[in-house]
């Protein structure tokens, strides 16, 4: 490995604060405790250092916080303290509740993370969960994290075609349509959408996950994948033609598969990722396989981004009961991808 590549691998990850009234601060503390002795991995938080100190003061053990000015300072102190680039709240958050008054700082942390990523100052972004209601109340107009990150990338003049991929153990699942009503899925599912997402998935699985020729499986939309039109025509009119186009482009594709037989261990061994036609087709198997350790990895962005595969869990905030495994896995996966990309 060249000295330049080695230096790049060691760039820290930026962790956004997310919803401060939720479990983000709690799982951040637990993730730091779990990873602080990692020899090649360091992260820092973009958020309010004073708020984090107050929140951590409730813990039984001491968790030191140290403010830093630049990402380059994070690695040197990571083993002894949680590094934080201070982005103060104008109104102090209340544990277990969300407020639009904190939205500017929550959004500002995301903005800063993207700025640092595009400047090459960090290796990846890991985002803590946000409370979209709080952001909407403050005038936020995007569906959520993923499309906002794409918006920021485009605003900086970079191409972005975001594709949500959920990872749990040996399963990588992509919902082709995401946060829409089930009744809307047949209307919004198109050949173009399937082809576009499959191209992004194949490219990033090769470039970011080191899979030479990714095998992509596709579920059907209807029970039994439509059973040759007896239970729906979308497999014949939309999905199969899209797969034929992808095969013509040289991609290794399988399907459309009946969704009820596509996720057991033997089936998972036949593909590297599976594209599902709607949200629950992808997320139910992921969360069943590894409820606490699933990770959301966004493909198609000009930077690496992962996040925990759960929400803000306001009712658990400050109780000490929040499970940090999804965040720990998100940080670890982001570091692994960054190392692989930089060493190519």
Secondary structure as GFF3:
##gff-version 3
##sequence-region A 1 344
A	DSSP	alpha_helix	3	9	.	.	.	ID=ss1
A	DSSP	beta_strand	13	16	.	.	.	ID=ss2
A	DSSP	alpha_helix	24	35	.	.	.	ID=ss3
A	DSSP	beta_strand	43	47	.	.	.	ID=ss4
A	DSSP	alpha_helix	49	56	.	.	.	ID=ss5
A	DSSP	beta_strand	65	68	.	.	.	ID=ss6
A	DSSP	three_ten_helix	71	73	.	.	.	ID=ss7
A	DSSP	alpha_helix	74	77	.	.	.	ID=ss8
A	DSSP	beta_strand	82	86	.	.	.	ID=ss9
A	DSSP	three_ten_helix	100	102	.	.	.	ID=ss10
A	DSSP	alpha_helix	103	118	.	.	.	ID=ss11
A	DSSP	beta_strand	124	127	.	.	.	ID=ss12
A	DSSP	alpha_helix	132	137	.	.	.	ID=ss13
A	DSSP	alpha_helix	145	155	.	.	.	ID=ss14
A	DSSP	beta_strand	163	168	.	.	.	ID=ss15
A	DSSP	beta_strand	171	175	.	.	.	ID=ss16
A	DSSP	alpha_helix	182	188	.	.	.	ID=ss17
A	DSSP	alpha_helix	191	209	.	.	.	ID=ss18
A	DSSP	beta_strand	215	219	.	.	.	ID=ss19
A	DSSP	three_ten_helix	223	226	.	.	.	ID=ss20
A	DSSP	alpha_helix	234	234	.	.	.	ID=ss21
A	DSSP	pi_helix	235	239	.	.	.	ID=ss22
A	DSSP	alpha_helix	240	248	.	.	.	ID=ss23
A	DSSP	beta_strand	252	257	.	.	.	ID=ss24
A	DSSP	three_ten_helix	259	261	.	.	.	ID=ss25
A	DSSP	alpha_helix	265	268	.	.	.	ID=ss26
A	DSSP	beta_strand	273	276	.	.	.	ID=ss27
A	DSSP	alpha_helix	279	289	.	.	.	ID=ss28
A	DSSP	beta_strand	295	299	.	.	.	ID=ss29
A	DSSP	beta_strand	305	308	.	.	.	ID=ss30
A	DSSP	three_ten_helix	314	316	.	.	.	ID=ss31
A	DSSP	alpha_helix	325	342	.	.	.	ID=ss32
###
